[in-house]
Amino acid sequence: MESYMSSLTDSNLGPSSVEVGPVLESLRGRKSIEAETAPDKDTLLEETNPVVSDEDADTTESVDTDTDDDFSSDEESDDEEEEDEEWEERMRILGDAKHLKKVANFFLHPEAPVEVDAFASARCYFDRASASEVEEDHEERTRILEEIKALKRQAVDFMHPERPVVVEDPTLFGRNYFSRASASEQEGEDYMEERMRVLGEAQQLKKVAVDFLHPERPVVAEDPSLFGRNFFGRASAPEQEEDMEERDLLMHDMKQLKKLALDYLHPERPIVVDDPTLYGRNFFGRSSAPEQEDIEMVEERERVLAEVNQLKKAAADFQHPERPVVADPALFGRNFFSRASAHEQEDMELVEERERIMAEAQKLKKLAMDFLHPELPVVAEDPTLFGRNYFNRASAPEQEDMEVLEERELILAEAQKLKQLAVDFLHPELPVVAEDPTLFGRNYFNRASAPDTEDLALAQERERVLSEAKALKDQAVAYLHPERPVVCEDPTLFGRNYFSRASAPEQEDSALAQEREHVLSEAKALKKLAVDYLHPEYPVATEDSTVFGRNYFGRASAPEQEDLALVHERELVLAEGKALKKLAVDYLHPEISVVTSDGAVSGRNFFNRPGAHIHDQMVHTFPAHEDDGHEDHHHMDHFGMDEDVDFMFDDMRDQFVAPTSALVKPDDSGEEGGNLSRSPSSVMLFTGESAYD
């Protein structure tokens, strides 16, 4: 085991191999401790044997002295040595099995922490006396690993430039990238100043453009010490035009029009009056006000709207009876049933009779539920109820014998074991579950009676073939589903733009792309129209919540609807056709199980009923009759089918009589028949006679 682990550590790279030495040393320490603390055979025998008193010891000694004459001392010593050797062999095998199990757990679960005894100590695996010779290229390997780590880090930094730069050494300082000795030649100072001036002017122009496009934004001054002067009254102001008053008047009118437009577009805004001394007059009672409608008309409108509101509330209460009744706490009500205008109530006896019928129906329902679902537990609402044993009561039926019960249990246990064995045979991929924690097994593949395993070269060839098949499968999936994203497991990989590469094919014109989009949009609209036409049962989906429609069937221009009797007749014909289809399916496919929705239905065996004929008279065939008018329907006694079914299939036979000549191929002897099937079903369909007539 040590040589195997050392070979693994020598062949593997990385820091994970350093932890193998302490594991092996801990295993050796534990094994030595277990060997020292393991009880010997005599101790186990003394612990397992019962305590013997002095008197019993005397009697046993006397008995031993009598029996010593029968056996020699040499035979006893040989037996003891054999027992000791067998015991030591068993303990060694169990210790090796336990040790192998522990090593296997460490190998399968390397992420599990290493448990070390506090008194145990370990040595360095690589500096031990029996350590293998260190390879000469150890420094080369270390350098390669460091370079790979640095390349990986550089690739991660290249793929994720948004990540911050992490410096592990706090004593490191950085120099200016642009002023370093190996820096590329920088631009001249004049050129830099020119660029800064151009960028500043571009920023100012951008700010002016934003202020021009968004005049509603406030003017923000970053310097609080700045003050402004009048633009038009400054010393360097140009000469003012003579029509300044006209311009001011136009600007005032435009401001008023803008305010009027805002009030018109947003009537929900409140009216703001800047002058507190202003008063207003009534808009509707002014001199120039239009003629108002009569007060009676206004009251009539209000009454109609109130009635509509009440009707809407009544409809909502009718549609949603689950909503609570909201009432003013100051309101009081009277009894609805005892009011003066209340309807005549039914008699008290009728009410009691109804309650009694409902109680009996509820009990019958509960009895039916208990009958259909015997697995439901018995629930007793009265805690003072007690019951007796159902099986040992005086009127209980005679119970079966205990031997029959044991035989049944034995048969069921064997059937369960057979089922388990069948499941294990059909599903070898299921894990083996052992309920006894003390069970342990040996290795199946290296046992003495194990079959020869395949060659390592063949196993490697199989793995290579499977890996190539997996790669081909991935390529086929990527070819069939180009919409799937490309998954890359290596974070150091990066790619270039496929469409802008040097060897990319020439792209199509923008006009052609727009034309294609236009054609595809029209095709999508046509597809949606075709789907709506083929599937009128789909609901109409609209994205605009303000859209509403009227009833299509009750509109004024709707076509005349068909009569209700014709609709009922159509439903009746479809129901009969469905029933005939189900009957034909049951007749053509007798292997389909009978499905019933009523759990209380039960049936008997058709073939062993009292009125059934003997078995040899059930299934037989007869040649076709010449006279269809004298058909013998005694086979209907066997299968119990209605004559309507026979007539229905007679019509089907008449339809199949014509093409039978095309299906019959004459053989070499000149007789008709050829490859035509002569099963009872084909004879029944193509000859016009039932195979059982």
C-alpha positions as CSV (number, residue, x, y, z in Angstrom):
1,M,0.0,0.0,0.0
2,E,2.9,2.4,0.8
3,S,4.6,1.7,-2.5
4,Y,1.3,2.3,-4.3
5,M,0.6,5.6,-2.5
6,S,4.3,6.7,-3.1
7,S,3.9,6.0,-6.8
8,L,0.7,8.1,-6.8
9,T,2.5,10.9,-5.1
10,D,5.5,10.7,-7.5
11,S,3.3,10.7,-10.6
12,N,0.9,13.5,-9.5
13,L,1.8,17.2,-9.5
14,G,0.6,20.0,-7.3
15,P,0.5,20.8,-3.6
16,S,-2.2,18.1,-2.9
17,S,0.4,15.4,-2.9
18,V,2.2,16.8,0.1
19,E,-0.7,15.8,2.4
20,V,-0.3,12.0,1.7
21,G,2.7,11.5,4.1
22,P,0.9,12.6,7.2
23,V,-2.1,10.5,6.3
24,L,0.1,7.3,6.0
25,E,1.9,8.1,9.2
26,S,-1.4,8.6,11.0
27,L,-2.6,5.3,9.6
28,R,0.5,3.5,10.8
29,G,0.2,5.1,14.2
30,R,-3.4,4.1,14.5
31,K,-2.7,0.6,13.3
32,S,0.1,0.2,16.0
33,I,-2.2,1.6,18.7
34,E,-5.1,-0.7,17.7
35,A,-2.7,-3.7,17.7
36,E,-1.5,-2.7,21.2
37,T,-5.0,-2.1,22.6
38,A,-6.7,-5.0,20.8
39,P,-7.8,-7.7,23.3
40,D,-6.3,-11.2,22.9
41,K,-8.2,-14.4,22.6
42,D,-8.0,-15.3,26.3
43,T,-9.4,-12.0,27.3
44,L,-12.3,-12.2,24.8
45,L,-13.0,-15.7,26.0
46,E,-13.0,-14.7,29.6
47,E,-15.3,-11.8,28.9
48,T,-17.8,-13.9,26.9
49,N,-17.8,-16.9,29.4
50,P,-20.2,-16.6,32.4
51,V,-18.9,-16.1,35.9
52,V,-18.4,-19.5,37.7
53,S,-18.6,-19.8,41.5
54,D,-16.1,-21.7,43.7
55,E,-18.3,-24.7,44.1
56,D,-19.0,-24.9,40.4
57,A,-15.2,-24.6,39.8
58,D,-14.6,-27.6,42.1
59,T,-17.1,-29.7,40.2
60,T,-15.7,-28.6,36.9
61,E,-12.2,-29.4,38.0
62,S,-13.4,-32.9,39.0
63,V,-15.1,-33.4,35.7
64,D,-12.0,-32.1,33.9
65,T,-9.8,-34.6,35.7
66,D,-12.0,-37.4,34.7
67,T,-12.0,-36.4,31.0
68,D,-8.3,-35.7,30.9
69,D,-7.8,-39.5,30.9
70,D,-9.5,-39.7,27.5
71,F,-7.4,-37.2,25.6
72,S,-3.7,-36.8,25.5
73,S,-1.8,-33.5,26.2
74,D,-0.3,-33.4,22.7
75,E,-3.7,-33.3,21.0
76,E,-4.9,-30.5,23.3
77,S,-1.9,-28.4,22.6
78,D,-2.3,-28.9,18.9
79,D,-6.0,-27.9,19.0
80,E,-5.1,-24.8,21.0
81,E,-2.4,-23.8,18.5
82,E,-4.8,-24.3,15.6
83,E,-7.5,-22.2,17.3
84,D,-4.9,-19.5,18.1
85,E,-3.7,-19.4,14.6
86,E,-7.3,-19.3,13.2
87,W,-8.1,-16.6,15.7
88,E,-5.1,-14.5,14.7
89,E,-5.8,-15.0,11.0
90,R,-9.4,-13.8,11.5
91,M,-8.3,-10.8,13.5
92,R,-5.6,-10.0,10.8
93,I,-8.1,-10.3,8.0
94,L,-10.7,-8.1,9.8
95,G,-7.9,-5.5,10.6
96,D,-6.8,-5.4,6.9
97,A,-10.4,-5.1,5.7
98,K,-11.0,-2.2,8.2
99,H,-7.8,-0.6,7.1
100,L,-8.6,-1.0,3.4
101,K,-12.1,0.5,4.0
102,K,-10.6,3.5,5.7
103,V,-8.1,4.1,2.9
104,A,-10.9,3.7,0.3
105,N,-12.9,6.4,2.2
106,F,-9.9,8.7,2.2
107,F,-9.4,8.1,-1.6
108,L,-13.1,8.7,-2.4
109,H,-13.5,11.7,-0.2
110,P,-10.3,13.7,-0.3
111,E,-12.2,16.8,0.8
112,A,-12.9,15.2,4.2
113,P,-10.7,16.6,7.0
114,V,-7.9,14.4,8.3
115,E,-8.5,13.3,11.9
116,V,-5.3,13.0,13.9
117,D,-4.8,11.8,17.4
118,A,-3.5,14.4,19.8
119,F,-0.7,12.1,20.9
120,A,0.3,11.2,17.3
121,S,3.2,12.9,15.5
122,A,4.1,12.8,11.8
123,R,7.3,13.1,9.8
124,C,7.8,14.7,6.4
125,Y,6.9,12.3,3.6
126,F,9.5,13.6,1.2
127,D,12.4,13.6,3.8
128,R,11.8,10.1,5.2
129,A,14.5,7.5,4.9
130,S,12.5,5.3,2.5
131,A,11.6,8.3,0.3
132,S,12.1,7.9,-3.4
133,E,14.9,9.9,-5.1
134,V,13.8,13.4,-6.0
135,E,13.8,14.1,-9.7
136,E,16.5,16.3,-11.0
137,D,14.0,18.5,-12.8
138,H,12.1,19.4,-9.7
139,E,13.1,23.1,-10.0
140,E,12.1,23.0,-13.7
141,R,8.7,21.7,-12.7
142,T,8.3,24.3,-10.0
143,R,9.2,27.1,-12.5
144,I,6.7,25.7,-15.1
145,L,4.0,25.7,-12.5
146,E,4.7,29.2,-11.5
147,E,4.7,30.4,-15.1
148,I,1.4,28.6,-15.7
149,K,-0.1,30.3,-12.6
150,A,1.1,33.7,-13.8
151,L,-0.3,33.1,-17.3
152,K,-3.6,32.1,-15.8
153,R,-3.7,35.2,-13.6
154,Q,-2.8,37.3,-16.7
155,A,-5.6,35.7,-18.7
156,V,-8.1,36.3,-15.9
157,D,-7.0,40.0,-15.7
158,F,-7.4,40.2,-19.4
159,M,-10.9,38.7,-19.5
160,H,-12.1,40.7,-16.4
161,P,-10.5,44.2,-16.6
162,E,-13.2,45.4,-14.1
163,R,-11.5,43.5,-11.3
164,P,-9.4,45.7,-9.0
165,V,-5.6,45.3,-8.9
166,V,-4.7,43.3,-5.7
167,V,-1.1,43.8,-4.4
168,E,-0.1,41.2,-1.7
169,D,3.2,43.0,-0.8
170,P,2.5,46.2,1.1
171,T,6.0,47.4,0.5
172,L,5.6,47.7,-3.2
173,F,5.3,51.1,-4.9
174,G,4.4,51.9,-8.4
175,R,5.9,54.3,-10.9
176,N,4.1,56.4,-13.5
177,Y,3.3,54.4,-16.6
178,F,3.6,57.4,-18.9
179,S,6.9,58.8,-17.5
180,R,8.8,55.6,-17.2
181,A,12.2,55.2,-19.0
182,S,10.8,52.7,-21.5
183,A,7.6,54.7,-22.2
184,S,6.7,55.5,-25.8
185,E,7.3,59.0,-27.1
186,Q,4.7,61.4,-25.8
187,E,3.0,64.2,-27.7
188,G,4.3,67.7,-27.5
189,E,3.2,70.2,-24.8
190,D,1.6,72.5,-27.4
191,Y,-0.3,69.6,-28.9
192,M,-1.5,68.5,-25.5
193,E,-2.7,72.0,-24.7
194,E,-4.5,72.2,-28.1
195,R,-6.3,68.9,-27.4
196,M,-7.4,70.0,-23.9
197,R,-8.7,73.3,-25.4
198,V,-10.6,71.4,-28.1
199,L,-12.1,69.1,-25.5
200,G,-13.1,72.0,-23.2
201,E,-14.8,73.7,-26.1
202,A,-16.6,70.5,-27.1
203,Q,-17.8,70.1,-23.5
204,Q,-19.0,73.7,-23.5
205,L,-20.8,73.1,-26.8
206,K,-22.4,70.0,-25.4
207,K,-23.6,71.9,-22.3
208,V,-25.1,74.7,-24.6
209,A,-26.8,72.1,-26.7
210,V,-28.3,70.4,-23.6
211,D,-29.5,73.8,-22.3
212,F,-31.0,74.6,-25.7
213,L,-32.8,71.2,-25.9
214,H,-34.0,71.3,-22.3
215,P,-34.9,74.9,-21.4
216,E,-36.9,73.6,-18.4
217,R,-33.8,72.6,-16.6
218,P,-32.6,75.1,-13.9
219,V,-29.4,77.1,-14.3
220,V,-26.8,75.6,-12.0
221,A,-23.9,77.8,-10.9
222,E,-21.0,75.9,-9.4
223,D,-19.3,79.0,-8.0
224,P,-21.4,80.6,-5.2
225,S,-19.5,83.9,-5.5
226,L,-20.7,84.5,-9.0
227,F,-23.2,87.3,-9.8
228,G,-24.9,88.0,-13.0
229,R,-25.5,91.2,-14.9
230,N,-28.3,92.1,-17.4
231,F,-27.5,90.7,-20.7
232,F,-29.4,93.4,-22.6
233,G,-28.1,96.3,-20.5
234,R,-24.4,95.5,-20.5
235,A,-21.9,98.0,-21.9
236,S,-21.0,95.7,-24.8
237,A,-24.6,95.0,-25.7
238,P,-25.6,95.6,-29.3
239,E,-28.0,98.4,-30.2
240,Q,-31.6,97.5,-29.4
241,E,-34.2,97.3,-32.0
242,E,-36.9,99.9,-32.2
243,D,-39.7,97.3,-31.9
244,M,-38.7,96.1,-28.5
245,E,-42.1,96.7,-27.0
246,E,-43.7,94.6,-29.8
247,R,-41.3,91.8,-29.1
248,D,-42.2,91.9,-25.4
249,L,-45.9,91.9,-26.3
250,L,-45.4,88.8,-28.5
251,M,-43.4,87.0,-25.8
252,H,-46.1,87.7,-23.2
253,D,-48.9,86.4,-25.6
254,M,-46.9,83.3,-26.3
255,K,-46.4,82.7,-22.5
256,Q,-50.2,83.1,-22.0
257,L,-50.9,80.7,-24.9
258,K,-48.5,78.2,-23.4
259,K,-50.2,78.4,-20.0
260,L,-53.6,78.1,-21.7
261,A,-52.4,75.0,-23.5
262,L,-51.0,73.4,-20.3
263,D,-54.3,74.1,-18.5
264,Y,-56.2,72.5,-21.4
265,L,-53.9,69.4,-21.6
266,H,-53.8,69.0,-17.8
267,P,-57.2,69.9,-16.3
268,E,-56.3,68.0,-13.2
269,R,-53.8,70.7,-12.2
270,P,-55.0,73.2,-9.6
271,I,-55.5,76.8,-10.5
272,V,-52.6,79.0,-9.2
273,V,-53.3,82.7,-8.7
274,D,-50.3,84.8,-8.1
275,D,-52.2,88.0,-7.2
276,P,-54.1,87.5,-3.9
277,T,-56.3,90.5,-4.7
278,L,-57.9,88.9,-7.6
279,Y,-61.5,87.6,-7.4
280,G,-63.4,85.5,-9.9
281,R,-67.0,85.4,-11.1
282,N,-69.2,82.3,-11.7
283,F,-68.4,80.8,-15.0
284,F,-71.8,79.4,-15.5
285,G,-73.7,82.6,-14.4
286,R,-71.8,85.1,-16.5
287,S,-73.5,87.1,-19.1
288,S,-71.9,85.4,-22.0
289,A,-72.5,81.9,-20.6
290,P,-74.4,79.5,-22.9
291,E,-77.9,78.5,-22.0
292,Q,-78.0,76.0,-19.2
293,E,-80.3,72.9,-19.1
294,D,-83.3,72.8,-16.9
295,I,-82.9,71.9,-13.2
296,E,-85.4,69.1,-13.7
297,M,-83.3,67.6,-16.4
298,V,-80.2,67.8,-14.1
299,E,-82.2,66.1,-11.3
300,E,-83.4,63.4,-13.7
301,R,-79.9,62.7,-14.9
302,E,-78.6,62.5,-11.3
303,R,-81.5,60.1,-10.4
304,V,-80.7,57.9,-13.5
305,L,-77.0,57.8,-12.6
306,A,-77.8,56.9,-9.0
307,E,-80.0,54.1,-10.2
308,V,-77.3,52.9,-12.5
309,N,-74.9,53.0,-9.6
310,Q,-77.3,51.0,-7.4
311,L,-77.8,48.4,-10.2
312,K,-74.0,48.1,-10.7
313,K,-73.6,47.5,-6.9
314,A,-76.4,44.9,-7.0
315,A,-74.8,43.2,-10.0
316,A,-71.4,43.2,-8.2
317,D,-73.0,41.7,-5.1
318,F,-74.8,39.1,-7.2
319,Q,-71.6,38.1,-9.1
320,H,-69.4,38.1,-5.9
321,P,-71.5,36.8,-3.0
322,E,-68.3,36.1,-1.1
323,R,-67.6,39.8,-0.6
324,P,-68.5,41.1,2.9
325,V,-71.5,43.4,3.4
326,V,-70.3,46.9,4.1
327,A,-72.8,48.9,6.2
328,D,-72.8,52.2,8.0
329,P,-72.4,51.5,11.7
330,A,-75.2,54.0,12.4
331,L,-77.7,51.9,10.4
332,F,-80.0,49.4,12.0
333,G,-81.9,46.6,10.2
334,R,-84.9,44.4,10.7
335,N,-85.4,40.7,10.3
336,F,-85.7,39.9,6.6
337,F,-87.8,36.8,7.1
338,S,-90.3,38.2,9.6
339,R,-91.0,41.5,7.9
340,A,-94.5,42.4,6.8
341,S,-93.8,42.0,3.2
342,A,-91.9,38.7,3.6
343,H,-92.8,35.7,1.6
344,E,-94.7,32.9,3.1
345,Q,-92.4,30.6,5.0
346,E,-92.6,26.8,4.7
347,D,-94.0,24.7,7.5
348,M,-91.8,23.7,10.5
349,E,-92.5,20.0,9.8
350,L,-91.3,20.3,6.3
351,V,-88.1,22.0,7.5
352,E,-87.5,19.2,10.0
353,E,-88.2,16.6,7.3
354,R,-85.7,18.2,5.1
355,E,-83.1,18.3,7.8
356,R,-83.7,14.6,8.6
357,I,-83.3,13.7,4.9
358,M,-80.1,15.7,4.7
359,A,-78.7,14.0,7.8
360,E,-79.6,10.6,6.4
361,A,-78.0,11.5,3.1
362,Q,-74.9,12.7,4.9
363,K,-74.7,9.4,6.8
364,L,-75.2,7.4,3.6
365,K,-72.4,9.4,2.0
366,K,-70.1,8.7,5.0
367,L,-71.1,5.0,4.8
368,A,-70.3,4.9,1.0
369,M,-66.9,6.6,1.7
370,D,-66.1,4.0,4.3
371,F,-67.1,1.3,1.9
372,L,-65.0,2.6,-1.0
373,H,-62.0,3.6,1.1
374,P,-61.5,1.0,3.8
375,E,-57.9,2.2,4.2
376,L,-59.2,5.5,5.9
377,P,-58.9,5.4,9.7
378,V,-62.0,5.3,11.9
379,V,-62.7,8.7,13.4
380,A,-64.8,8.8,16.6
381,E,-66.0,12.3,17.6
382,D,-67.2,11.1,21.0
383,P,-64.2,10.5,23.3
384,T,-66.3,8.5,25.7
385,L,-66.9,5.7,23.1
386,F,-65.3,2.4,23.6
387,G,-65.2,-0.6,21.3
388,R,-64.8,-4.3,21.5
389,N,-62.6,-6.6,19.4
390,Y,-64.3,-7.3,16.1
391,F,-62.6,-10.7,15.5
392,N,-63.3,-12.4,18.8
393,R,-66.9,-11.2,19.4
394,A,-69.6,-13.8,19.9
395,S,-71.1,-13.3,16.5
396,A,-67.7,-13.2,14.6
397,P,-67.3,-15.6,11.7
398,E,-65.0,-18.5,12.0
399,Q,-61.4,-17.5,11.6
400,E,-58.9,-19.3,9.5
401,D,-56.3,-21.6,11.0
402,M,-53.0,-20.4,12.3
403,E,-51.1,-22.7,10.0
404,V,-52.8,-21.1,7.0
405,L,-51.9,-17.7,8.2
406,E,-48.2,-18.7,8.7
407,E,-48.3,-20.3,5.2
408,R,-49.7,-17.1,3.7
409,E,-47.1,-15.0,5.4
410,L,-44.4,-17.4,4.2
411,I,-45.7,-17.2,0.6
412,L,-45.9,-13.4,0.8
413,A,-42.3,-13.2,2.1
414,E,-41.0,-15.4,-0.6
415,A,-42.9,-13.4,-3.2
416,Q,-41.4,-10.2,-1.8
417,K,-37.9,-11.7,-2.0
418,L,-38.6,-12.8,-5.6
419,K,-39.8,-9.3,-6.5
420,Q,-36.6,-7.8,-4.9
421,L,-34.5,-10.3,-6.9
422,A,-36.3,-9.4,-10.1
423,V,-35.8,-5.7,-9.5
424,D,-32.1,-6.2,-8.8
425,F,-31.9,-8.3,-12.0
426,L,-33.7,-5.7,-14.2
427,H,-32.0,-2.7,-12.6
428,P,-28.4,-3.5,-11.9
429,E,-27.6,0.2,-11.7
430,L,-29.5,0.5,-8.4
431,P,-27.2,0.6,-5.4
432,V,-27.0,-2.3,-3.0
433,V,-28.7,-1.4,0.3
434,A,-27.7,-3.4,3.4
435,E,-29.9,-3.0,6.4
436,D,-27.4,-4.8,8.7
437,P,-24.5,-2.3,9.6
438,T,-22.3,-5.2,10.6
439,L,-22.1,-6.7,7.1
440,F,-19.0,-6.2,5.0
441,G,-17.8,-7.6,1.8
442,R,-14.7,-8.3,-0.3
443,N,-13.6,-6.9,-3.6
444,Y,-15.7,-8.4,-6.4
445,F,-13.1,-7.9,-9.1
446,N,-10.0,-9.3,-7.4
447,R,-11.5,-12.4,-5.8
448,A,-10.1,-15.8,-6.4
449,S,-13.1,-16.9,-8.6
450,A,-13.3,-13.6,-10.5
451,P,-13.3,-13.8,-14.3
452,D,-10.5,-12.5,-16.4
453,T,-10.6,-8.7,-16.7
454,E,-10.0,-7.1,-20.0
455,D,-6.6,-5.7,-21.1
456,L,-5.6,-2.2,-20.2
457,A,-5.1,-1.3,-23.8
458,L,-8.6,-2.4,-24.7
459,A,-10.0,-0.3,-21.8
460,Q,-8.0,2.7,-22.9
461,E,-9.3,2.1,-26.5
462,R,-12.9,2.0,-25.2
463,E,-12.4,5.2,-23.3
464,R,-10.9,6.9,-26.4
465,V,-13.8,5.7,-28.5
466,L,-16.4,6.9,-26.0
467,S,-14.7,10.3,-25.6
468,E,-14.7,10.7,-29.5
469,A,-18.4,9.7,-29.5
470,K,-19.1,12.3,-26.8
471,A,-17.2,14.9,-28.8
472,L,-19.1,14.0,-32.0
473,K,-22.4,14.2,-30.0
474,D,-21.5,17.6,-28.7
475,Q,-20.6,18.7,-32.3
476,A,-23.9,17.3,-33.6
477,V,-25.9,19.1,-30.9
478,A,-24.1,22.4,-31.5
479,Y,-24.8,22.0,-35.3
480,L,-28.5,21.2,-34.8
481,H,-29.0,23.8,-32.1
482,P,-27.0,26.9,-33.1
483,E,-29.2,29.0,-30.8
484,R,-27.5,27.5,-27.7
485,P,-24.8,29.6,-26.1
486,V,-21.2,28.5,-26.4
487,V,-19.9,27.1,-23.1
488,C,-16.2,27.4,-22.4
489,E,-14.7,25.6,-19.4
490,D,-11.3,27.1,-19.8
491,P,-11.3,30.7,-18.4
492,T,-8.0,31.5,-20.3
493,L,-9.7,31.2,-23.7
494,F,-10.9,34.3,-25.5
495,G,-12.1,35.0,-29.0
496,R,-12.4,37.6,-31.7
497,N,-15.4,39.0,-33.5
498,Y,-16.6,36.4,-36.1
499,F,-18.2,39.0,-38.4
500,S,-15.4,41.6,-38.5
501,R,-12.5,39.2,-39.0
502,A,-10.2,39.5,-42.0
503,S,-11.5,36.3,-43.7
504,A,-15.2,37.1,-43.0
505,P,-17.5,36.8,-46.0
506,E,-19.0,39.9,-47.5
507,Q,-22.0,41.1,-45.5
508,E,-25.3,41.8,-47.2
509,D,-26.6,45.3,-47.9
510,S,-28.6,47.2,-45.2
511,A,-31.5,47.6,-47.6
512,L,-31.7,43.8,-48.2
513,A,-31.6,43.2,-44.4
514,Q,-34.4,45.7,-43.9
515,E,-36.4,44.0,-46.7
516,R,-35.8,40.6,-45.1
517,E,-37.1,42.0,-41.7
518,H,-40.1,43.4,-43.5
519,V,-40.9,40.1,-45.2
520,L,-40.4,38.1,-41.9
521,S,-42.7,40.5,-40.0
522,E,-45.4,40.1,-42.7
523,A,-44.9,36.3,-42.6
524,K,-45.2,36.4,-38.8
525,A,-48.5,38.4,-39.1
526,L,-49.8,36.0,-41.7
527,K,-48.9,33.1,-39.5
528,K,-50.7,34.6,-36.5
529,L,-53.7,35.2,-38.8
530,A,-53.6,31.6,-40.0
531,V,-53.4,30.3,-36.4
532,D,-56.4,32.5,-35.4
533,Y,-58.3,31.1,-38.4
534,L,-57.4,27.4,-37.7
535,H,-57.9,27.7,-33.9
536,P,-60.9,29.9,-33.2
537,E,-61.0,28.4,-29.7
538,Y,-57.9,30.3,-28.7
539,P,-58.7,33.3,-26.6
540,V,-58.2,36.8,-28.0
541,A,-55.1,38.4,-26.4
542,T,-54.8,42.1,-26.5
543,E,-52.0,44.2,-25.0
544,D,-54.0,47.4,-24.9
545,S,-56.0,47.5,-21.6
546,T,-58.3,50.2,-22.9
547,V,-59.6,48.1,-25.8
548,F,-63.1,46.5,-25.4
549,G,-65.5,44.8,-27.7
550,R,-69.1,43.9,-28.2
551,N,-70.7,40.5,-28.5
552,Y,-70.0,39.0,-31.9
553,F,-73.1,36.7,-32.0
554,G,-75.6,39.3,-30.7
555,R,-74.6,42.2,-33.0
556,A,-77.1,43.7,-35.4
557,S,-75.3,42.3,-38.5
558,A,-74.8,38.8,-37.1
559,P,-75.9,36.0,-39.4
560,E,-79.0,33.9,-38.5
561,Q,-78.1,31.2,-35.9
562,E,-79.2,27.6,-36.4
563,D,-82.1,26.1,-34.6
564,L,-81.6,24.6,-31.1
565,A,-83.2,21.3,-32.2
566,L,-80.6,21.0,-34.9
567,V,-77.8,21.6,-32.4
568,H,-79.2,18.9,-30.1
569,E,-79.5,16.5,-33.1
570,R,-75.9,17.2,-34.0
571,E,-74.7,16.5,-30.4
572,L,-76.8,13.3,-30.3
573,V,-75.2,12.1,-33.6
574,L,-71.7,12.9,-32.4
575,A,-72.3,11.1,-29.1
576,E,-73.6,8.1,-30.9
577,G,-70.5,8.2,-33.3
578,K,-68.2,8.4,-30.3
579,A,-69.9,5.4,-28.6
580,L,-69.7,3.4,-31.9
581,K,-66.0,4.3,-32.1
582,K,-65.4,3.2,-28.6
583,L,-67.3,-0.1,-29.2
584,A,-65.2,-0.7,-32.4
585,V,-62.0,-0.1,-30.6
586,D,-63.0,-2.5,-27.8
587,Y,-63.9,-5.1,-30.4
588,L,-60.7,-4.7,-32.4
589,H,-58.4,-4.5,-29.4
590,P,-59.6,-6.9,-26.8
591,E,-56.2,-6.7,-25.1
592,I,-57.0,-3.2,-23.8
593,S,-58.1,-3.3,-20.2
594,V,-61.6,-2.3,-19.2
595,V,-61.6,1.1,-17.5
596,T,-64.5,2.1,-15.2
597,S,-64.9,5.3,-13.4
598,D,-67.2,3.8,-10.7
599,G,-65.2,2.3,-7.9
600,A,-68.1,0.3,-6.6
601,V,-68.5,-1.8,-9.8
602,S,-67.3,-5.4,-9.7
603,G,-67.5,-8.2,-12.3
604,R,-67.4,-11.9,-12.6
605,N,-65.4,-14.2,-14.9
606,F,-67.2,-14.6,-18.2
607,F,-65.8,-18.1,-19.0
608,N,-66.5,-19.9,-15.7
609,R,-70.0,-18.5,-15.1
610,P,-72.8,-21.1,-14.5
611,G,-74.3,-20.6,-18.0
612,A,-71.0,-20.8,-19.9
613,H,-70.5,-23.7,-22.4
614,I,-67.5,-26.0,-22.3
615,H,-64.2,-24.6,-23.5
616,D,-63.9,-26.7,-26.7
617,Q,-67.2,-25.2,-28.0
618,M,-66.1,-21.6,-27.5
619,V,-63.4,-21.0,-30.1
620,H,-63.9,-22.7,-33.5
621,T,-64.3,-21.7,-37.1
622,F,-66.8,-22.6,-39.8
623,P,-66.8,-22.0,-43.5
624,A,-68.8,-19.2,-45.0
625,H,-72.5,-19.9,-45.5
626,E,-74.0,-19.7,-49.0
627,D,-77.2,-18.3,-47.7
628,D,-76.8,-15.1,-45.7
629,G,-80.5,-15.3,-44.7
630,H,-80.0,-18.4,-42.6
631,E,-77.0,-17.5,-40.5
632,D,-76.6,-19.3,-37.3
633,H,-76.0,-16.9,-34.5
634,H,-75.3,-19.5,-31.8
635,H,-71.8,-18.1,-31.4
636,M,-73.5,-15.0,-29.9
637,D,-74.1,-17.2,-26.9
638,H,-70.4,-17.6,-26.5
639,F,-69.3,-14.0,-26.8
640,G,-72.4,-12.2,-25.8
641,M,-72.3,-9.4,-28.4
642,D,-75.3,-7.4,-29.6
643,E,-76.7,-8.0,-33.0
644,D,-76.2,-4.3,-33.7
645,V,-72.4,-4.8,-33.6
646,D,-72.7,-7.7,-36.1
647,F,-74.7,-5.6,-38.4
648,M,-72.3,-2.7,-38.1
649,F,-69.3,-4.9,-39.1
650,D,-71.4,-6.5,-41.9
651,D,-71.5,-3.0,-43.4
652,M,-67.8,-2.8,-43.0
653,R,-67.4,-6.1,-44.8
654,D,-69.5,-5.0,-47.7
655,Q,-67.2,-2.0,-48.1
656,F,-64.1,-4.2,-48.1
657,V,-65.5,-6.8,-50.6
658,A,-64.6,-4.7,-53.7
659,P,-60.8,-4.3,-53.1
660,T,-60.3,-8.0,-52.1
661,S,-59.5,-9.0,-55.6
662,A,-56.6,-6.6,-55.7
663,L,-55.2,-8.0,-52.5
664,V,-55.3,-11.6,-53.7
665,K,-52.2,-12.7,-55.6
666,P,-52.4,-16.1,-57.5
667,D,-49.7,-18.4,-56.6
668,D,-47.7,-20.7,-59.0
669,S,-50.4,-23.4,-58.9
670,G,-53.0,-21.0,-60.3
671,E,-55.2,-21.0,-57.3
672,E,-56.3,-17.8,-55.8
673,G,-55.2,-16.9,-52.3
674,G,-51.5,-16.0,-52.6
675,N,-50.2,-14.1,-49.6
676,L,-53.7,-13.3,-48.3
677,S,-53.9,-13.8,-44.5
678,R,-56.3,-16.6,-43.5
679,S,-56.6,-15.5,-39.8
680,P,-60.1,-15.5,-38.3
681,S,-60.1,-11.7,-38.4
682,S,-59.3,-11.4,-42.1
683,V,-61.9,-14.1,-42.9
684,M,-64.5,-12.2,-41.0
685,L,-63.8,-9.0,-42.8
686,F,-63.2,-10.1,-46.4
687,T,-65.7,-13.0,-46.8
688,G,-68.7,-11.2,-45.5
689,E,-69.1,-14.0,-42.8
690,S,-68.0,-14.1,-39.2
691,A,-65.2,-16.5,-38.5
692,Y,-67.2,-17.8,-35.6
693,D,-70.4,-18.5,-37.6
